[in-house]
Amino acid sequence: MTICEIRGIGGKYNLFLPNDDEKIIVLNREIPVKYTILQEKYAVRTVFIGALISLSEKGAKLRSPHSLELLSNLKLKLLIEAEPSIE
């Protein structure tokens, strides 16, 4: 089986996808979250617990005992309290 990654088309179209050299930042502290899996536009009723362990502009890495399919759509609720502001 041959697998190829197609990133663009030349010739008269000359269209290419941008390189995705996204910088991922590993968090000093994990951010606890509750999440549900979205199926189409709807959230399933099961709520799972996990933690965000790294972030980027377009994504995040989640640690969870529940396995997920790659690129699953999730609805996240952060389980952190806001820090008091200093005025």
C-alpha positions as CSV (number, residue, x, y, z in Angstrom):
1,M,0.0,0.0,0.0
2,T,1.4,3.4,-1.0
3,I,0.3,6.4,1.1
4,C,1.1,9.9,-0.1
5,E,0.5,13.3,1.5
6,I,-0.8,15.8,-1.0
7,R,-0.1,19.4,-0.1
8,G,-1.0,21.2,-3.3
9,I,-1.5,21.3,-7.0
10,G,0.7,23.1,-9.5
11,G,0.2,24.1,-13.1
12,K,-2.6,26.6,-13.8
13,Y,-4.1,26.2,-10.3
14,N,-0.8,26.7,-8.3
15,L,-2.5,26.1,-4.9
16,F,-0.7,24.7,-1.9
17,L,-1.6,24.1,1.7
18,P,0.6,26.0,4.2
19,N,3.3,24.1,6.1
20,D,1.9,23.3,9.5
21,D,5.0,24.0,11.7
22,E,2.8,24.8,14.6
23,K,4.6,25.4,17.9
24,I,3.2,23.4,20.7
25,I,3.7,24.7,24.3
26,V,3.9,22.1,27.1
27,L,2.1,23.5,30.1
28,N,3.8,23.8,33.5
29,R,0.6,22.7,35.2
30,E,-2.1,20.5,33.6
31,I,-5.4,22.2,33.2
32,P,-8.2,20.0,34.5
33,V,-11.3,19.8,32.2
34,K,-14.6,18.1,31.7
35,Y,-15.4,17.2,28.1
36,T,-18.1,15.7,25.9
37,I,-17.7,14.4,22.4
38,L,-19.5,16.2,19.7
39,Q,-21.3,14.2,17.0
40,E,-22.2,16.5,14.2
41,K,-23.5,19.6,16.1
42,Y,-24.7,17.7,19.2
43,A,-22.8,16.8,22.4
44,V,-23.2,13.2,23.6
45,R,-24.5,13.0,27.2
46,T,-21.5,11.3,28.6
47,V,-19.1,13.6,30.4
48,F,-15.5,12.7,30.7
49,I,-12.7,14.0,32.9
50,G,-9.2,14.9,31.5
51,A,-6.5,17.5,31.6
52,L,-4.9,19.7,28.9
53,I,-1.2,19.1,28.9
54,S,-0.1,21.3,26.0
55,L,-1.5,24.0,23.7
56,S,-0.9,25.6,20.4
57,E,-2.8,28.2,18.3
58,K,-4.9,25.6,16.6
59,G,-5.0,22.7,19.0
60,A,-4.3,21.0,22.3
61,K,-3.2,17.7,23.7
62,L,-5.5,16.1,26.2
63,R,-4.7,13.5,28.8
64,S,-7.6,11.3,29.6
65,P,-8.3,7.7,30.6
66,H,-11.0,7.6,27.8
67,S,-9.6,6.9,24.4
68,L,-10.6,9.2,21.5
69,E,-10.4,9.1,17.8
70,L,-7.8,11.4,16.3
71,L,-9.3,14.8,15.5
72,S,-12.4,14.3,17.5
73,N,-14.5,17.4,18.1
74,L,-14.9,18.1,21.8
75,K,-16.8,20.5,24.0
76,L,-14.5,21.5,26.9
77,K,-15.2,23.0,30.3
78,L,-12.2,24.2,32.2
79,L,-12.2,23.3,35.8
80,I,-10.1,26.1,37.1
81,E,-11.1,29.1,39.2
82,A,-10.3,32.6,38.1
83,E,-7.4,34.2,40.0
84,P,-8.4,37.3,41.8
85,S,-7.4,40.5,40.0
86,I,-5.2,43.1,41.7
87,E,-6.6,46.6,41.4
